[in-house]
């Protein structure tokens, strides 16, 4: 089955005329009048009648054709399936919205109670779970890396300032050497 709804609609629209042609050939071979309803992936019904929809509708309206209860049941079943899918999608989106609201409430409570999640170093280690301990270790590792980088940078700056500028022996100078 093609998962993407748009791709299904495009494929259906490209194949619809071929489907109609095959149905027409089938009805010609059988020698009967036929009314065929195809539901697109979007649930829109497409009808095909041989020799024409009007001739079959006229026979039906004159009482020569009995209502097929199975067709109505199929239409209702298709509608019910689509409604159930929409309800399921709505419920999933609603649960995501509810989870987002809960997260928002927790964050608002943290802000108003004065706790700051950016002050990770203040929580005692014995109150942390393994994931939080790993996060704490990660924060300290990053901090230590910053210290090492900053120290190395300062050492390089200071050593370049203190290094004597060695003059080449053959370099001419205006200063007396003795």
C-alpha positions in Angstrom: 0.0 0.0 0.0 1.2 3.5 -0.8 1.6 5.3 2.6 1.6 8.9 1.5 -2.0 10.2 0.9 -1.0 12.5 -1.9 0.9 9.8 -3.7 -2.1 7.5 -3.4 -4.4 10.1 -4.9 -2.0 10.8 -7.8 -1.6 7.0 -8.5 -5.4 6.6 -8.4 -6.0 9.4 -10.8 -3.5 8.0 -13.3 -5.0 4.5 -13.1 -8.7 5.5 -13.0 -9.2 5.4 -16.8 -7.5 2.0 -17.1 -9.8 0.7 -14.3 -12.8 2.0 -16.2 -11.6 0.4 -19.4 -11.2 -3.0 -17.7 -14.7 -2.7 -16.1 -16.2 -1.8 -19.5 -14.5 -4.9 -21.1 -15.8 -7.1 -18.3 -19.3 -5.9 -18.7 -19.1 -6.4 -22.5 -17.9 -10.0 -22.0 -20.6 -10.7 -19.5 -23.3 -9.0 -21.6 -24.9 -7.4 -18.5 -25.5 -3.9 -17.3 -23.2 -3.0 -14.6 -22.9 -0.3 -12.0 -19.6 0.0 -10.3 -18.5 2.4 -7.6 -14.8 3.0 -6.8 -13.8 4.9 -3.7 -10.7 7.0 -4.1 -8.0 7.0 -1.4 -9.7 10.2 -0.1 -13.0 8.4 0.2 -14.6 10.1 -2.8 -16.8 7.7 -4.8 -16.4 7.4 -8.5 -19.1 5.6 -10.5 -19.1 3.6 -13.6 -22.1 2.3 -15.4 -22.4 0.2 -18.5 -23.9 1.1 -21.0 -24.4 4.3 -19.0 -25.1 5.4 -15.4 -28.4 7.1 -16.6 -29.8 3.9 -18.1 -29.1 1.9 -14.9 -30.5 4.7 -12.8 -33.7 4.8 -14.9 -34.1 1.0 -14.5 -33.6 1.4 -10.7 -36.1 4.2 -10.5 -38.6 2.2 -12.5 -38.3 -0.6 -10.0 -36.5 -3.1 -12.3 -33.4 -3.3 -10.1 -33.5 -4.1 -6.4 -31.4 -2.0 -3.9 -28.3 -3.9 -3.1 -27.9 -3.8 0.7 -24.3 -5.0 0.5 -23.3 -1.8 -1.4 -24.8 0.4 1.3 -23.0 -1.7 3.9 -19.7 -1.3 2.1 -20.2 2.5 1.8 -21.0 2.7 5.5 -18.1 0.5 6.5 -15.7 2.7 4.4 -17.1 5.8 6.2 -16.7 4.2 9.6 -13.1 3.2 8.9 -12.3 6.8 7.9 -14.0 8.2 10.9 -12.1 5.9 13.2 -8.8 6.8 11.7 -9.6 10.5 12.1 -10.6 9.9 15.8 -7.4 8.0 16.4 -5.3 10.8 14.8 -7.2 13.4 16.9 -6.5 11.5 20.1 -2.8 11.2 19.3 -2.5 14.9 18.7 -4.6 15.7 21.8 -2.3 13.5 24.0 0.8 15.4 22.5 -0.9 18.7 23.3 -1.6 17.5 26.9 2.0 16.4 27.4 3.2 19.7 26.1 0.9 21.5 28.6 2.2 19.4 31.5 5.8 20.2 30.5 4.9 23.9 30.4 3.3 23.7 33.9 6.4 22.0 35.3 8.7 24.6 33.8 6.5 27.5 35.0 6.5 26.0 38.5 10.3 25.7 38.5 10.6 29.3 37.5 8.1 30.6 40.1 9.5 28.4 42.9 13.0 29.9 42.4 14.7 26.7 41.3 16.8 27.1 38.2 17.5 24.0 36.0 20.7 25.8 34.8 22.2 25.5 38.3 22.9 21.8 37.9 25.9 21.8 40.2 23.7 22.5 43.3 21.8 19.3 43.5 23.4 16.7 45.9 24.8 13.6 44.1 22.8 11.2 46.2 19.5 12.7 44.9 20.4 12.0 41.3 19.3 9.0 39.2 21.8 7.4 36.8 20.8 9.5 33.8 21.2 12.7 35.8 24.6 11.5 37.1 25.7 11.0 33.5 24.5 14.5 32.6 26.3 15.9 35.6 29.5 14.1 34.5 29.0 15.5 31.0 28.6 19.0 32.3 31.8 18.7 34.4 33.7 17.3 31.5 32.7 20.2 29.3 33.7 22.6 32.1 37.0 20.9 32.5 37.7 21.1 28.8 36.9 24.8 28.8 39.4 25.3 31.7 42.1 23.4 29.9 41.6 25.3 26.7 41.6 28.7 28.4 44.7 27.8 30.4 46.5 26.6 27.3 45.5 29.8 25.5 46.8 32.0 28.3 50.1 30.1 28.6 50.6 30.5 24.8 50.0 34.3 25.1 52.2 34.8 28.1 55.0 32.7 26.7 55.0 34.6 23.4 55.2 37.8 25.3 58.1 36.7 27.5 60.2 34.9 24.8 63.3 36.9 24.0 63.6 38.0 20.4 66.8 36.4 19.3 68.7 38.5 16.8 70.5 36.7 14.1 74.3 36.9 14.4 74.7 38.4 11.0 71.9 40.9 11.3 73.1 44.5 11.1 72.2 46.6 14.1 72.7 50.2 15.0 73.3 49.3 18.6 76.8 48.6 19.9 77.2 45.0 21.0 80.0 45.7 23.6 
